Amino acid sequence: MNSTWQDFLQEQGAEIKDGIVQYFGTGQGELAAAQNGLVVCYLSHFGVLKVTGEDAETFLQNLLSSDVREVSPWHAQFSSLNNPKGRMLASLLIWRKGVLDDVDKAFFLQLPISLCADIQQRLSKYILRAKVKIEDVSDTQLSFGWAGENSEDQLREYLGSVPVEPWGAEEVGNRVSEHNDTGVIRLGEQRFQINTTLKHAPELWKKLIGTGRPVGSPCWDFLAIHDGIPIILPATQEQFVPQMTNMELIGAVNFKKGCYPGQEIVARMQYLGKLKRRMYLAHIESDTPPQPGDELYSADMEGQASGMIVNVSPAPDGGYDMLAVVQISSHKDQTVHWKSLQGAALRFMRLPYPIY
């Protein structure tokens, strides 16, 4: 984290550990605010890679699971980078700045800060003779999460315009709305991401906390989990084919585009195979925090794991909420347990989108 920005946040009451904002005050109270109020969160647990050059669009199109040609200053996108076996190395939020004929063609890829160096290195191996440059701009390209009741109205008051549809274009070009080097992405019904620069961040932050309560990164994780958005972390790299984490249901996989690493496996599962695992929203009661990558068990699997935790967050009323990839048959007919058949039982909840 940029030292100047870190000093600013600490002056605002942020408790920061290993460069990640944990909370402003008390974590449990912040979770309640995230569930029922209006909150703002500096997304310190995410970093940003900037991909530029006249070949940038083609370069990313040949590597990612989505149709990157559809990304524009008015349309952001969720996507994945996969290994040749179709297993996810990273889940990515992609956006662009500037006009469509911008020669620089800058793309911004947001992913967990813990994966930035690894993914930058992996992407760089594919550059070869392409006119592409990849930079880590996490210290200068800052993002705020903004969510809750009346979040849209408040944001419109602050920035003048907000996007209407998640992952969709607006007629007036507000899917990513430019404002003093600041852009807005609509992630859900009442959840937005505001991308800005170090120059404008302090002024914007002070404006947002006029109506929104500042919260730590676990609160944003809680909201993303309830929106059913999977975030691949170091512990879950190469564990899931995109469909296992519902990526095609949130527009992160395009089955009509050309080849990319793992494309044959992903397409075969879609058209010829039978998907045996899906991602579900669940809650468990436990005094010990579950972790991404923890295995799940059910009686029907005869000692083999029937699933794995993708993401997890403390829940406002105690216990933990999670996204978990689980054997479809086990989800339907069995009780699923954390770590062993004697572990805490998962209570499944409804995701905001239908699972086919």
C-alpha positions as semicolon CSV with decimal commas, in nm:
position;residue;x (nm);y (nm);z (nm)
1;M;0,000;0,000;0,000
2;N;0,125;0,347;-0,084
3;S;0,270;0,496;0,238
4;T;0,101;0,835;0,192
5;W;-0,237;0,672;0,141
6;Q;-0,179;0,436;0,435
7;D;-0,101;0,731;0,662
8;F;-0,421;0,899;0,546
9;L;-0,632;0,592;0,624
10;Q;-0,476;0,548;0,966
11;E;-0,562;0,908;1,044
12;Q;-0,919;0,814;0,952
13;G;-0,914;0,531;1,208
14;A;-0,819;0,235;0,989
15;E;-0,665;-0,070;1,153
16;I;-0,420;-0,206;0,894
17;K;-0,242;-0,541;0,903
18;D;0,001;-0,654;0,631
19;G;-0,124;-0,376;0,407
20;I;-0,491;-0,481;0,437
21;V;-0,754;-0,266;0,609
22;Q;-0,912;-0,489;0,874
23;Y;-1,168;-0,252;1,024
24;F;-1,251;0,099;1,137
25;G;-1,350;0,053;1,500
26;T;-1,520;-0,281;1,558
27;G;-1,546;-0,553;1,297
28;Q;-1,875;-0,705;1,412
29;G;-2,053;-0,368;1,412
30;E;-1,921;-0,306;1,062
31;L;-2,064;-0,637;0,941
32;A;-2,407;-0,536;1,069
33;A;-2,371;-0,206;0,884
34;A;-2,273;-0,389;0,566
35;Q;-2,584;-0,604;0,594
36;N;-2,832;-0,326;0,670
37;G;-2,671;0,013;0,610
38;L;-2,461;0,216;0,369
39;V;-2,089;0,139;0,373
40;V;-1,767;0,238;0,198
41;C;-1,462;0,014;0,189
42;Y;-1,113;0,074;0,055
43;L;-1,040;-0,246;-0,138
44;S;-0,691;-0,290;0,000
45;H;-0,700;-0,667;-0,047
46;F;-0,716;-0,623;-0,425
47;G;-0,445;-0,507;-0,663
48;V;-0,456;-0,387;-1,023
49;L;-0,251;-0,482;-1,329
50;K;-0,251;-0,235;-1,617
51;V;-0,216;-0,386;-1,964
52;T;-0,133;-0,142;-2,243
53;G;-0,009;-0,138;-2,601
54;E;-0,166;-0,166;-2,944
55;D;-0,188;-0,547;-2,909
56;A;-0,338;-0,538;-2,558
57;E;-0,692;-0,632;-2,658
58;T;-0,585;-0,924;-2,879
59;F;-0,335;-1,037;-2,615
60;L;-0,601;-1,059;-2,343
61;Q;-0,861;-1,203;-2,580
62;N;-0,627;-1,496;-2,643
63;L;-0,574;-1,562;-2,273
64;L;-0,896;-1,498;-2,079
65;S;-1,227;-1,685;-2,067
66;S;-1,450;-1,387;-2,150
67;D;-1,483;-1,196;-2,477
68;V;-1,249;-0,907;-2,397
69;R;-1,357;-0,726;-2,715
70;E;-1,676;-0,637;-2,531
71;V;-1,489;-0,444;-2,260
72;S;-1,514;-0,070;-2,320
73;P;-1,522;0,252;-2,118
74;W;-1,894;0,176;-2,075
75;H;-1,883;-0,195;-2,007
76;A;-1,677;-0,382;-1,745
77;Q;-1,648;-0,759;-1,728
78;F;-1,565;-1,049;-1,499
79;S;-1,331;-1,314;-1,639
80;S;-1,080;-1,583;-1,554
81;L;-0,727;-1,688;-1,643
82;N;-0,701;-2,067;-1,661
83;N;-0,424;-2,321;-1,693
84;P;-0,416;-2,559;-1,995
85;K;-0,632;-2,806;-1,801
86;G;-0,906;-2,547;-1,765
87;R;-0,843;-2,487;-1,395
88;M;-0,870;-2,130;-1,275
89;L;-0,550;-1,943;-1,188
90;A;-0,733;-1,618;-1,117
91;S;-1,073;-1,451;-1,135
92;L;-1,053;-1,098;-1,272
93;L;-1,258;-0,780;-1,292
94;I;-1,168;-0,595;-1,614
95;W;-1,236;-0,236;-1,707
96;R;-1,108;0,030;-1,944
97;K;-1,060;0,404;-1,933
98;G;-1,064;0,662;-2,209
99;V;-1,230;0,663;-2,547
100;L;-1,271;0,363;-2,771
101;D;-1,011;0,478;-3,024
102;D;-0,752;0,539;-2,752
103;V;-0,422;0,422;-2,906
104;D;-0,295;0,319;-2,565
105;K;-0,586;0,074;-2,520
106;A;-0,532;0,046;-2,146
107;F;-0,705;-0,243;-1,968
108;F;-0,718;-0,272;-1,589
109;L;-0,729;-0,619;-1,432
110;Q;-0,829;-0,636;-1,067
111;L;-0,747;-0,946;-0,862
112;P;-0,639;-1,028;-0,505
113;I;-0,321;-0,844;-0,412
114;S;-0,176;-1,180;-0,304
115;L;-0,190;-1,301;-0,666
116;C;-0,075;-0,989;-0,852
117;A;0,294;-1,080;-0,879
118;D;0,219;-1,438;-0,982
119;I;-0,036;-1,344;-1,247
120;Q;0,179;-1,061;-1,382
121;Q;0,461;-1,310;-1,429
122;R;0,234;-1,569;-1,592
123;L;0,086;-1,316;-1,834
124;S;0,429;-1,177;-1,920
125;K;0,542;-1,519;-2,045
126;Y;0,288;-1,491;-2,327
127;I;0,398;-1,147;-2,453
128;L;0,674;-1,272;-2,685
129;R;0,673;-1,023;-2,975
130;A;0,334;-0,868;-2,896
131;K;0,326;-0,493;-2,840
132;V;0,205;-0,520;-2,482
133;K;0,320;-0,385;-2,147
134;I;0,201;-0,515;-1,809
135;E;0,244;-0,300;-1,498
136;D;0,137;-0,340;-1,137
137;V;-0,039;-0,009;-1,058
138;S;-0,189;-0,113;-0,725
139;D;-0,028;0,180;-0,541
140;T;-0,172;0,446;-0,769
141;Q;-0,498;0,295;-0,901
142;L;-0,723;0,279;-0,595
143;S;-1,070;0,127;-0,561
144;F;-1,351;0,182;-0,312
145;G;-1,647;-0,045;-0,253
146;W;-1,979;0,136;-0,204
147;A;-2,289;-0,058;-0,106
148;G;-2,616;-0,055;0,080
149;E;-2,947;0,121;0,109
150;N;-2,974;0,432;-0,112
151;S;-2,622;0,371;-0,244
152;E;-2,730;0,452;-0,600
153;D;-2,896;0,781;-0,510
154;Q;-2,604;0,891;-0,295
155;L;-2,350;0,801;-0,561
156;R;-2,547;0,990;-0,825
157;E;-2,541;1,293;-0,599
158;Y;-2,163;1,265;-0,555
159;L;-2,059;1,179;-0,909
160;G;-2,351;1,293;-1,121
161;S;-2,410;0,961;-1,295
162;V;-2,420;0,590;-1,214
163;P;-2,447;0,281;-1,435
164;V;-2,787;0,115;-1,449
165;E;-2,724;-0,250;-1,536
166;P;-2,464;-0,488;-1,387
167;W;-2,215;-0,601;-1,652
168;G;-2,409;-0,410;-1,917
169;A;-2,372;-0,097;-2,133
170;E;-2,573;0,222;-2,095
171;E;-2,690;0,433;-2,384
172;V;-2,521;0,742;-2,239
173;G;-2,199;0,555;-2,168
174;N;-2,225;0,538;-1,790
175;R;-2,119;0,178;-1,740
176;V;-1,784;0,324;-1,645
177;S;-1,843;0,691;-1,577
178;E;-1,540;0,920;-1,603
179;H;-1,509;1,191;-1,337
180;N;-1,171;1,340;-1,243
181;D;-0,988;1,014;-1,325
182;T;-1,268;0,832;-1,144
183;G;-1,487;0,554;-1,282
184;V;-1,788;0,365;-1,144
185;I;-1,874;0,001;-1,202
186;R;-2,207;-0,143;-1,097
187;L;-2,149;-0,485;-0,941
188;G;-2,499;-0,557;-0,812
189;E;-2,836;-0,410;-0,728
190;Q;-2,694;-0,189;-0,454
191;R;-2,320;-0,256;-0,486
192;F;-2,071;-0,042;-0,675
193;Q;-1,698;-0,013;-0,723
194;I;-1,540;0,331;-0,757
195;N;-1,200;0,337;-0,927
196;T;-0,988;0,646;-0,881
197;T;-0,628;0,763;-0,854
198;L;-0,410;0,851;-0,558
199;K;-0,448;1,218;-0,649
200;H;-0,827;1,221;-0,605
201;A;-0,870;0,944;-0,345
202;P;-0,852;1,151;-0,020
203;E;-1,110;1,407;-0,133
204;L;-1,344;1,136;-0,263
205;W;-1,306;0,927;0,052
206;K;-1,399;1,221;0,275
207;K;-1,704;1,283;0,062
208;L;-1,819;0,919;0,076
209;I;-1,783;0,883;0,452
210;G;-2,019;1,177;0,488
211;T;-2,305;0,932;0,441
212;G;-2,142;0,586;0,430
213;R;-1,980;0,408;0,721
214;P;-1,616;0,313;0,657
215;V;-1,560;-0,062;0,693
216;G;-1,276;-0,312;0,658
217;S;-1,214;-0,567;0,385
218;P;-1,407;-0,854;0,555
219;C;-1,728;-0,656;0,502
220;W;-1,670;-0,630;0,129
221;D;-1,593;-1,003;0,119
222;F;-1,925;-1,067;0,297
223;L;-2,115;-0,866;0,034
224;A;-1,936;-1,032;-0,259
225;I;-2,008;-1,375;-0,112
226;H;-2,379;-1,295;-0,092
227;D;-2,370;-1,175;-0,452
228;G;-2,222;-1,513;-0,550
229;I;-1,900;-1,369;-0,696
230;P;-1,608;-1,615;-0,660
231;I;-1,262;-1,477;-0,589
232;I;-0,977;-1,717;-0,655
233;L;-0,704;-1,698;-0,390
234;P;-0,362;-1,867;-0,358
235;A;-0,519;-2,156;-0,165
236;T;-0,772;-2,226;-0,441
237;Q;-0,564;-2,176;-0,756
238;E;-0,601;-2,462;-1,006
239;Q;-0,883;-2,622;-0,806
240;F;-1,187;-2,533;-1,017
241;V;-1,300;-2,531;-1,377
242;P;-1,492;-2,201;-1,427
243;Q;-1,837;-2,365;-1,439
244;M;-1,780;-2,515;-1,093
245;T;-1,775;-2,160;-0,953
246;N;-2,075;-2,045;-1,164
247;M;-1,855;-1,821;-1,378
248;E;-2,063;-1,876;-1,691
249;L;-2,374;-1,771;-1,496
250;I;-2,228;-1,427;-1,424
251;G;-2,104;-1,361;-1,778
252;A;-1,738;-1,449;-1,719
253;V;-1,715;-1,723;-1,985
254;N;-1,784;-1,684;-2,356
255;F;-1,831;-2,013;-2,540
256;K;-1,825;-1,860;-2,889
257;K;-1,486;-1,687;-2,875
258;G;-1,163;-1,839;-3,003
259;C;-0,902;-2,040;-2,821
260;Y;-0,747;-1,954;-2,486
261;P;-0,565;-2,171;-2,229
262;G;-0,802;-2,443;-2,108
263;Q;-1,072;-2,351;-2,363
264;E;-1,112;-2,707;-2,492
265;I;-1,172;-2,843;-2,140
266;V;-1,415;-2,565;-2,052
267;A;-1,611;-2,610;-2,376
268;R;-1,619;-2,987;-2,347
269;M;-1,765;-2,964;-1,997
270;Q;-2,030;-2,725;-2,124
271;Y;-2,140;-2,922;-2,429
272;L;-2,034;-3,284;-2,381
273;G;-1,969;-3,342;-2,012
274;K;-2,185;-3,346;-1,705
275;L;-2,101;-3,091;-1,442
276;K;-2,075;-3,270;-1,108
277;R;-1,991;-2,976;-0,881
278;R;-2,142;-2,631;-0,836
279;M;-2,080;-2,334;-0,610
280;Y;-2,333;-2,264;-0,336
281;L;-2,385;-2,006;-0,063
282;A;-2,372;-2,154;0,287
283;H;-2,337;-2,074;0,658
284;I;-2,169;-2,263;0,939
285;E;-2,149;-2,209;1,313
286;S;-1,791;-2,237;1,434
287;D;-1,560;-2,070;1,683
288;T;-1,265;-2,140;1,452
289;P;-1,251;-1,947;1,124
290;P;-1,284;-2,167;0,814
291;Q;-1,037;-2,091;0,535
292;P;-1,050;-2,088;0,155
293;G;-0,921;-2,424;0,035
294;D;-1,063;-2,616;0,333
295;E;-1,220;-2,942;0,219
296;L;-1,581;-3,045;0,280
297;Y;-1,718;-3,393;0,339
298;S;-2,046;-3,583;0,312
299;A;-2,138;-3,944;0,385
300;D;-2,201;-4,035;0,021
301;M;-1,842;-3,974;-0,089
302;E;-1,689;-4,263;0,110
303;G;-1,401;-4,073;0,264
304;Q;-1,327;-3,849;-0,034
305;A;-1,388;-3,475;-0,015
306;S;-1,722;-3,368;-0,161
307;G;-1,628;-3,001;-0,192
308;M;-1,404;-2,708;-0,106
309;I;-1,448;-2,360;0,039
310;V;-1,390;-2,084;-0,218
311;N;-1,441;-1,770;-0,006
312;V;-1,544;-1,711;0,354
313;S;-1,635;-1,418;0,578
314;P;-1,759;-1,369;0,934
315;A;-2,137;-1,332;0,945
316;P;-2,305;-1,039;1,125
317;D;-2,491;-1,264;1,372
318;G;-2,200;-1,499;1,436
319;G;-2,056;-1,795;1,254
320;Y;-1,933;-1,772;0,896
321;D;-2,084;-1,732;0,551
322;M;-1,910;-1,888;0,255
323;L;-1,911;-1,975;-0,110
324;A;-1,839;-2,346;-0,144
325;V;-1,800;-2,573;-0,445
326;V;-1,987;-2,892;-0,358
327;Q;-2,078;-3,215;-0,533
328;I;-2,426;-3,148;-0,674
329;S;-2,559;-3,482;-0,550
330;S;-2,420;-3,417;-0,202
331;H;-2,580;-3,073;-0,189
332;K;-2,912;-3,224;-0,290
333;D;-2,928;-3,532;-0,070
334;Q;-2,664;-3,512;0,206
335;T;-2,548;-3,305;0,498
336;V;-2,217;-3,145;0,407
337;H;-1,957;-3,093;0,682
338;W;-1,648;-2,878;0,720
339;K;-1,314;-3,068;0,726
340;S;-1,460;-3,405;0,829
341;L;-1,789;-3,586;0,880
342;Q;-1,767;-3,477;1,243
343;G;-1,716;-3,111;1,150
344;A;-1,966;-2,828;1,154
345;A;-2,258;-2,875;0,913
346;L;-2,320;-2,634;0,628
347;R;-2,660;-2,467;0,607
348;F;-2,720;-2,374;0,246
349;M;-2,882;-2,045;0,143
350;R;-3,015;-1,906;-0,182
351;L;-2,782;-1,728;-0,428
352;P;-2,909;-1,414;-0,607
353;Y;-2,902;-1,590;-0,945
354;P;-3,048;-1,925;-1,056
355;I;-2,823;-2,230;-1,079
356;Y;-2,891;-2,459;-1,373
